[in-house]
């Protein structure tokens, strides 16, 4: 069987392109796994009031919008997290999807929180959108939005 030069060239170009995308896909999967792990770390540090860990995950210009439309800066969110009158009993993420765009990642998913605030029980079932940005090799969350689904 004889292969023409043009067929061989097309085959070689295709092979180089295919091999070149493997590291790119692997890097994206690695970044998505890192961001997903950071989401879990954020949730755990919030629940356990580990302020130092929480502060390291939030960018200086971080902003969060919560269920009632109130927004908090990094310092406001940390103050809220440190509030001893709130006891978070359950904080869990589900249905997380990470969408990578270069040095940015958009995470969507569901969040369930249950606890006691001011001596009264509360429970949230939210949808979330978080925006992470990689700067100098480190991922930090820059914006977060929580809302209550109507259905």
MDAnalysis code that builds the backbone (N, CA, C; Angstrom):
import MDAnalysis as mda
import numpy as np

u = mda.Universe.empty(453, n_residues=151, atom_resindex=np.repeat(np.arange(151), 3), trajectory=True)
u.add_TopologyAttr("name", ["N", "CA", "C"] * 151)
u.add_TopologyAttr("resid", np.arange(1, 152))
u.add_TopologyAttr("resname", ["UNK", "UNK", "UNK", "UNK", "UNK", "UNK", "UNK", "UNK", "UNK", "UNK", "UNK", "UNK", "UNK", "UNK", "UNK", "UNK", "UNK", "UNK", "UNK", "UNK", "UNK", "UNK", "UNK", "UNK", "UNK", "UNK", "UNK", "UNK", "UNK", "UNK", "UNK", "UNK", "UNK", "UNK", "UNK", "UNK", "UNK", "UNK", "UNK", "UNK", "UNK", "UNK", "UNK", "UNK", "UNK", "UNK", "UNK", "UNK", "UNK", "UNK", "UNK", "UNK", "UNK", "UNK", "UNK", "UNK", "UNK", "UNK", "UNK", "UNK", "UNK", "UNK", "UNK", "UNK", "UNK", "UNK", "UNK", "UNK", "UNK", "UNK", "UNK", "UNK", "UNK", "UNK", "UNK", "UNK", "UNK", "UNK", "UNK", "UNK", "UNK", "UNK", "UNK", "UNK", "UNK", "UNK", "UNK", "UNK", "UNK", "UNK", "UNK", "UNK", "UNK", "UNK", "UNK", "UNK", "UNK", "UNK", "UNK", "UNK", "UNK", "UNK", "UNK", "UNK", "UNK", "UNK", "UNK", "UNK", "UNK", "UNK", "UNK", "UNK", "UNK", "UNK", "UNK", "UNK", "UNK", "UNK", "UNK", "UNK", "UNK", "UNK", "UNK", "UNK", "UNK", "UNK", "UNK", "UNK", "UNK", "UNK", "UNK", "UNK", "UNK", "UNK", "UNK", "UNK", "UNK", "UNK", "UNK", "UNK", "UNK", "UNK", "UNK", "UNK", "UNK", "UNK", "UNK", "UNK", "UNK", "UNK", "UNK"])
u.atoms.positions = np.array([
    [0.852, -1.176, 0.000],
    [0.000, 0.000, 0.000],
    [0.895, 1.236, 0.000],
    [0.570, 2.116, -0.848],
    [1.381, 3.307, -1.012],
    [0.591, 4.528, -0.549],
    [1.220, 5.378, 0.313],
    [0.565, 6.576, 0.819],
    [1.196, 7.774, 0.133],
    [0.326, 8.657, -0.350],
    [0.844, 9.850, -1.025],
    [1.403, 10.829, 0.007],
    [2.248, 11.717, -0.485],
    [2.857, 12.714, 0.385],
    [1.794, 13.599, 1.027],
    [0.781, 13.993, 0.292],
    [-0.255, 14.879, 0.845],
    [-1.062, 14.152, 1.923],
    [-1.332, 12.865, 1.744],
    [-2.040, 12.100, 2.767],
    [-1.197, 11.980, 4.031],
    [0.104, 11.746, 3.835],
    [1.012, 11.647, 4.969],
    [1.103, 12.983, 5.703],
    [1.130, 14.080, 4.969],
    [1.209, 15.410, 5.580],
    [-0.052, 15.693, 6.402],
    [-1.207, 15.364, 5.851],
    [-2.465, 15.575, 6.570],
    [-2.491, 14.719, 7.838],
    [-2.047, 13.483, 7.729],
    [-1.995, 12.591, 8.873],
    [-1.057, 13.144, 9.951],
    [0.107, 13.620, 9.558],
    [1.076, 14.163, 10.516],
    [0.544, 15.426, 11.192],
    [-0.053, 16.320, 10.431],
    [-0.627, 17.544, 11.006],
    [-1.725, 17.178, 11.996],
    [-2.579, 16.255, 11.620],
    [-3.648, 15.811, 12.527],
    [-3.093, 15.211, 13.812],
    [-2.050, 14.417, 13.694],
    [-1.423, 13.805, 14.859],
    [-0.816, 14.863, 15.773],
    [-0.111, 15.834, 15.209],
    [0.487, 16.907, 16.015],
    [-0.590, 17.740, 16.704],
    [-1.679, 18.032, 16.001],
    [-2.774, 18.795, 16.612],
    [-3.414, 18.015, 17.755],
    [-3.642, 16.740, 17.542],
    [-4.262, 15.909, 18.578],
    [-3.363, 15.824, 19.805],
    [-2.070, 15.604, 19.600],
    [-1.143, 15.508, 20.722],
    [-0.981, 16.845, 21.433],
    [-1.092, 17.930, 20.692],
    [-0.965, 19.268, 21.284],
    [-2.137, 19.632, 22.170],
    [-3.317, 19.062, 21.931],
    [-4.485, 19.394, 22.743],
    [-4.549, 18.586, 24.029],
    [-3.845, 17.471, 24.102],
    [-3.875, 16.636, 25.311],
    [-3.398, 17.415, 26.532],
    [-2.232, 18.080, 26.488],
    [-1.802, 18.847, 27.667],
    [-2.777, 19.977, 28.009],
    [-3.354, 20.625, 27.003],
    [-4.307, 21.709, 27.227],
    [-5.551, 21.202, 27.947],
    [-6.086, 20.081, 27.500],
    [-7.272, 19.498, 28.135],
    [-6.939, 19.058, 29.559],
    [-5.776, 18.449, 29.737],
    [-5.358, 18.016, 31.075],
    [-5.207, 19.214, 32.007],
    [-4.647, 20.315, 31.514],
    [-4.483, 21.521, 32.327],
    [-5.842, 22.095, 32.714],
    [-6.792, 22.093, 31.783],
    [-8.134, 22.591, 32.090],
    [-8.805, 21.723, 33.145],
    [-8.676, 20.406, 33.006],
    [-9.272, 19.500, 33.997],
    [-8.623, 19.714, 35.358],
    [-7.314, 19.943, 35.383],
    [-6.600, 20.199, 36.625],
    [-7.085, 21.504, 37.263],
    [-7.223, 22.565, 36.467],
    [-7.722, 23.842, 36.976],
    [-9.150, 23.715, 37.497],
    [-9.987, 22.995, 36.783],
    [-11.371, 22.799, 37.227],
    [-11.403, 22.055, 38.560],
    [-10.557, 21.047, 38.709],
    [-10.485, 20.296, 39.966],
    [-9.985, 21.192, 41.103],
    [-9.012, 22.055, 40.819],
    [-8.502, 22.976, 41.829],
    [-9.603, 23.931, 42.305],
    [-10.320, 24.508, 41.358],
    [-11.382, 25.456, 41.713],
    [-12.487, 24.742, 42.488],
    [-12.853, 23.550, 42.060],
    [-13.874, 22.773, 42.777],
    [-13.424, 22.498, 44.217],
    [-12.163, 22.148, 44.406],
    [-11.618, 21.903, 45.744],
    [-11.617, 23.186, 46.579],
    [-11.331, 24.320, 45.946],
    [-11.362, 25.598, 46.661],
    [-12.779, 25.969, 47.083],
    [-13.766, 25.616, 46.278],
    [-15.170, 25.838, 46.665],
    [-15.478, 25.071, 47.956],
    [-15.035, 23.827, 48.019],
    [-15.250, 23.007, 49.208],
    [-14.503, 23.583, 50.405],
    [-13.271, 24.010, 50.172],
    [-12.470, 24.609, 51.243],
    [-13.152, 25.869, 51.775],
    [-13.702, 26.675, 50.883],
    [-14.417, 27.893, 51.267],
    [-15.625, 27.532, 52.133],
    [-16.421, 26.578, 51.686],
    [-17.615, 26.170, 52.429],
    [-17.246, 25.640, 53.810],
    [-16.227, 24.809, 53.877],
    [-15.789, 24.252, 55.163],
    [-15.270, 25.345, 56.098],
    [-14.478, 26.275, 55.570],
    [-13.930, 27.336, 56.421],
    [-15.032, 28.280, 56.899],
    [-16.055, 28.492, 56.082],
    [-17.218, 29.293, 56.490],
    [-17.943, 28.599, 57.644],
    [-18.241, 27.323, 57.469],
    [-18.978, 26.566, 58.485],
    [-18.214, 26.511, 59.804],
    [-16.911, 26.322, 59.721],
    [-16.083, 26.159, 60.914],
    [-15.490, 27.473, 61.422],
    [-15.854, 28.579, 60.802],
    [-15.370, 29.918, 61.162],
    [-13.841, 30.005, 61.165],
    [-13.222, 29.427, 60.169],
    [-11.763, 29.509, 60.027],
    [-11.449, 30.755, 59.188],
    [-11.426, 31.878, 59.877],
    [-11.344, 33.184, 59.235],
    [-10.055, 33.354, 58.429],
    [-8.938, 32.837, 58.917],
    [-7.673, 32.982, 58.199],
    [-7.715, 32.282, 56.840],
    [-8.294, 31.089, 56.813],
    [-8.420, 30.363, 55.543],
    [-9.392, 31.094, 54.627],
    [-10.521, 31.500, 55.182],
    [-11.526, 32.225, 54.408],
    [-10.929, 33.487, 53.786],
    [-10.206, 34.247, 54.578],
    [-9.607, 35.495, 54.093],
    [-8.621, 35.245, 52.960],
    [-7.914, 34.123, 53.011],
    [-6.940, 33.827, 51.953],
    [-7.615, 33.467, 50.625],
    [-8.848, 33.007, 50.684],
    [-9.567, 32.614, 49.466],
    [-10.261, 33.785, 48.779],
    [-10.532, 34.840, 49.534],
    [-11.279, 35.979, 49.010],
    [-10.335, 37.067, 48.508],
    [-10.575, 37.551, 47.295],
    [-9.798, 38.663, 46.761],
    [-10.090, 39.918, 47.591],
    [-9.185, 40.868, 47.571],
    [-9.376, 42.100, 48.359],
    [-10.647, 42.845, 47.957],
    [-10.991, 42.798, 46.666],
    [-12.194, 43.499, 46.201],
    [-13.405, 42.567, 46.065],
    [-13.380, 41.456, 46.788],
    [-14.474, 40.481, 46.790],
    [-15.798, 41.155, 47.137],
    [-16.861, 40.696, 46.470],
    [-18.219, 41.140, 46.785],
    [-19.150, 39.936, 46.679],
    [-20.070, 39.849, 47.633],
    [-21.060, 38.778, 47.617],
    [-22.442, 39.389, 47.716],
    [-23.367, 38.833, 46.945],
    [-24.779, 39.203, 47.020],
    [-25.518, 38.002, 47.581],
    [-26.223, 38.216, 48.696],
    [-26.926, 37.116, 49.356],
    [-28.408, 37.123, 48.987],
    [-29.131, 36.165, 49.544],
    [-30.509, 35.860, 49.148],
    [-31.444, 37.067, 49.127],
    [-31.299, 37.974, 50.082],
    [-32.214, 39.123, 50.148],
    [-31.737, 40.316, 49.321],
    [-30.633, 40.145, 48.595],
    [-30.115, 41.216, 47.744],
    [-29.049, 42.070, 48.408],
    [-28.776, 41.826, 49.680],
    [-27.742, 42.567, 50.389],
    [-26.371, 42.178, 49.844],
    [-25.487, 43.163, 49.716],
    [-24.127, 42.888, 49.278],
    [-23.154, 43.150, 50.423],
    [-22.087, 42.356, 50.435],
    [-21.036, 42.496, 51.435],
    [-19.686, 42.511, 50.743],
    [-18.783, 43.314, 51.283],
    [-17.388, 43.300, 50.845],
    [-16.678, 42.151, 51.551],
    [-15.410, 42.022, 51.304],
    [-14.621, 40.992, 51.973],
    [-14.707, 41.154, 53.492],
    [-14.477, 42.355, 53.981],
    [-14.495, 42.560, 55.434],
    [-15.890, 42.344, 56.015],
    [-16.925, 42.749, 55.296],
    [-18.294, 42.536, 55.769],
    [-18.659, 41.063, 55.823],
    [-18.234, 40.319, 54.822],
    [-18.509, 38.883, 54.791],
    [-17.763, 38.163, 55.911],
    [-16.523, 38.562, 56.150],
    [-15.743, 37.959, 57.230],
    [-16.380, 38.279, 58.586],
    [-16.837, 39.505, 58.765],
    [-17.524, 39.878, 60.008],
    [-18.773, 39.034, 60.200],
    [-19.535, 38.841, 59.134],
    [-20.736, 37.999, 59.188],
    [-20.368, 36.562, 59.566],
    [-19.325, 36.049, 58.962],
    [-18.889, 34.671, 59.227],
    [-18.452, 34.488, 60.677],
    [-17.830, 35.497, 61.246],
    [-17.319, 35.418, 62.618],
    [-18.407, 35.629, 63.670],
    [-19.617, 36.019, 63.244],
    [-20.717, 36.304, 64.178],
    [-21.081, 35.061, 64.984],
    [-20.851, 35.116, 66.291],
    [-21.095, 33.961, 67.161],
    [-22.575, 33.659, 67.352],
    [-23.461, 34.597, 66.995],
    [-24.896, 34.328, 67.139],
    [-25.428, 33.434, 66.020],
    [-24.590, 33.181, 65.021],
    [-24.955, 32.277, 63.921],
    [-24.149, 30.989, 64.073],
    [-24.855, 29.877, 64.146],
    [-24.209, 28.570, 64.237],
    [-24.624, 27.761, 63.020],
    [-23.691, 27.556, 62.126],
    [-23.957, 26.798, 60.904],
    [-23.800, 25.318, 61.231],
    [-24.894, 24.569, 61.078],
    [-24.879, 23.127, 61.360],
    [-24.624, 22.320, 60.089],
    [-25.179, 22.787, 58.977],
    [-25.035, 22.113, 57.681],
    [-24.636, 23.164, 56.653],
    [-23.615, 22.885, 55.878],
    [-23.210, 23.719, 54.745],
    [-22.700, 22.764, 53.683],
    [-23.470, 22.604, 52.614],
    [-23.078, 21.621, 51.608],
    [-23.362, 22.123, 50.197],
    [-22.449, 21.770, 49.318],
    [-22.530, 22.119, 47.905],
    [-22.955, 20.899, 47.106],
    [-23.638, 21.146, 45.993],
    [-23.965, 20.062, 45.066],
    [-24.116, 20.646, 43.661],
    [-24.127, 19.764, 42.685],
    [-24.343, 20.147, 41.294],
    [-23.352, 21.211, 40.804],
    [-22.111, 21.159, 41.297],
    [-21.126, 22.165, 40.890],
    [-20.655, 21.935, 39.464],
    [-20.622, 23.019, 38.719],
    [-20.087, 23.017, 37.359],
    [-19.087, 24.151, 37.262],
    [-17.890, 23.851, 36.757],
    [-16.832, 24.841, 36.622],
    [-16.648, 25.147, 35.145],
    [-16.745, 26.413, 34.803],
    [-16.589, 26.877, 33.422],
    [-15.333, 27.739, 33.377],
    [-14.291, 27.245, 32.709],
    [-13.007, 27.939, 32.650],
    [-12.925, 28.859, 31.444],
    [-12.337, 30.035, 31.673],
    [-12.124, 31.028, 30.617],
    [-10.773, 31.681, 30.883],
    [-9.701, 31.001, 30.484],
    [-8.353, 31.518, 30.734],
    [-8.061, 31.563, 32.217],
    [-7.806, 32.761, 32.740],
    [-7.508, 32.934, 34.158],
    [-8.756, 33.174, 35.000],
    [-9.916, 32.954, 34.424],
    [-11.176, 33.118, 35.155],
    [-11.940, 31.795, 35.149],
    [-12.679, 31.588, 36.224],
    [-13.536, 30.407, 36.322],
    [-14.874, 30.852, 36.899],
    [-15.945, 30.398, 36.265],
    [-17.292, 30.656, 36.757],
    [-17.843, 29.329, 37.258],
    [-18.272, 29.326, 38.509],
    [-18.808, 28.117, 39.126],
    [-20.292, 28.323, 39.380],
    [-21.095, 27.359, 38.954],
    [-22.521, 27.368, 39.261],
    [-22.845, 26.104, 40.043],
    [-23.877, 26.186, 40.862],
    [-24.246, 25.012, 41.628],
    [-25.355, 25.291, 42.618],
    [-25.537, 24.346, 43.516],
    [-26.567, 24.449, 44.551],
    [-25.882, 24.470, 45.916],
    [-26.539, 25.135, 46.855],
    [-25.999, 25.268, 48.207],
    [-27.123, 25.055, 49.211],
    [-26.835, 24.295, 50.233],
    [-27.795, 24.047, 51.317],
    [-27.121, 24.429, 52.625],
    [-27.797, 25.292, 53.376],
    [-27.281, 25.685, 54.692],
    [-28.401, 25.595, 55.706],
    [-28.047, 25.097, 56.883],
    [-29.012, 24.950, 57.963],
    [-28.297, 25.280, 59.264],
    [-28.968, 26.013, 60.148],
    [-28.334, 26.354, 61.407],
    [-29.258, 27.127, 62.317],
    [-28.637, 27.873, 63.221],
    [-29.367, 28.687, 64.189],
    [-28.800, 30.098, 64.125],
    [-29.681, 31.080, 64.031],
    [-29.273, 32.481, 63.991],
    [-30.109, 33.257, 65.003],
    [-29.432, 33.889, 65.933],
    [-30.147, 34.633, 66.960],
    [-31.086, 33.757, 67.769],
    [-30.728, 32.498, 67.948],
    [-31.545, 31.570, 68.722],
    [-32.676, 30.916, 67.952],
    [-32.808, 31.248, 66.666],
    [-33.891, 30.688, 65.841],
    [-33.320, 29.849, 64.709],
    [-33.964, 28.711, 64.427],
    [-33.472, 27.870, 63.326],
    [-33.730, 28.527, 61.965],
    [-32.857, 28.235, 61.032],
    [-33.037, 28.705, 59.651],
    [-32.555, 27.616, 58.707],
    [-32.987, 27.726, 57.453],
    [-32.542, 26.798, 56.415],
    [-32.662, 27.474, 55.063],
    [-31.600, 27.346, 54.248],
    [-31.566, 27.884, 52.894],
    [-31.314, 26.761, 51.898],
    [-31.968, 26.858, 50.774],
    [-31.677, 26.027, 49.604],
    [-31.478, 27.022, 48.459],
    [-30.243, 27.244, 48.077],
    [-29.903, 28.294, 47.121],
    [-29.306, 27.746, 45.840],
    [-29.250, 28.612, 44.856],
    [-28.417, 28.435, 43.669],
    [-27.300, 29.453, 43.812],
    [-26.127, 29.107, 43.309],
    [-24.992, 30.015, 43.453],
    [-24.257, 30.200, 42.140],
    [-23.613, 31.345, 42.042],
    [-22.667, 31.629, 40.967],
    [-21.470, 32.303, 41.610],
    [-20.298, 31.706, 41.446],
    [-19.054, 32.258, 41.985],
    [-18.095, 32.508, 40.831],
    [-17.355, 33.605, 40.929],
    [-16.359, 33.939, 39.918],
    [-14.990, 33.939, 40.585],
    [-14.098, 33.093, 40.063],
    [-12.735, 32.960, 40.560],
    [-11.782, 33.536, 39.529],
    [-10.653, 34.072, 40.001],
    [-9.635, 34.612, 39.107],
    [-8.267, 34.117, 39.560],
    [-7.474, 33.677, 38.590],
    [-6.123, 33.207, 38.900],
    [-5.153, 34.356, 38.677],
    [-4.454, 34.698, 39.751],
    [-3.456, 35.764, 39.691],
    [-2.165, 35.224, 40.285],
    [-1.092, 35.319, 39.509],
    [0.219, 34.820, 39.933],
    [0.146, 33.361, 40.394],
    [-0.665, 32.572, 39.687],
    [-0.768, 31.141, 39.948],
    [-1.748, 30.741, 41.036],
    [-2.338, 31.720, 41.733],
    [-3.269, 31.422, 42.820],
    [-4.690, 31.832, 42.460],
    [-5.636, 30.969, 42.788],
    [-7.038, 31.252, 42.540],
    [-7.647, 31.943, 43.756],
    [-8.424, 33.016, 43.518],
    [-9.198, 33.676, 44.563],
    [-10.580, 33.981, 44.001],
    [-11.567, 33.943, 44.881],
    [-12.925, 34.270, 44.463],
    [-13.076, 35.794, 44.504],
    [-13.644, 36.360, 43.431],
    [-13.804, 37.810, 43.349],
    [-15.266, 38.241, 43.457],
    [-16.190, 37.332, 43.137],
    [-17.606, 37.680, 43.227],
    [-18.424, 36.424, 43.472],
    [-19.517, 36.602, 44.211],
    [-20.393, 35.480, 44.522],
    [-21.826, 35.982, 44.571],
    [-22.748, 35.155, 44.122],
    [-24.165, 35.519, 44.135],
    [-24.983, 34.304, 44.542],
    [-25.815, 34.479, 45.528],
    [-26.714, 33.409, 46.013],
    [-28.142, 33.877, 45.822],
    [-28.982, 32.972, 45.344],
    [-30.398, 33.293, 45.192],
    [-31.238, 32.060, 45.504],
    [-32.481, 32.318, 45.867],
    [-33.403, 31.242, 46.208],
    [-34.231, 30.921, 44.959],
    [-34.193, 29.662, 44.508],
    [-34.997, 29.296, 43.343],
    [-36.486, 29.448, 43.659],
    [-37.255, 29.839, 42.667],
    [-38.700, 30.017, 42.874],
    [-39.485, 28.728, 42.681],
    [-38.852, 27.727, 42.087],
    [-39.579, 26.472, 41.897],
    [-39.044, 25.370, 42.744],
])
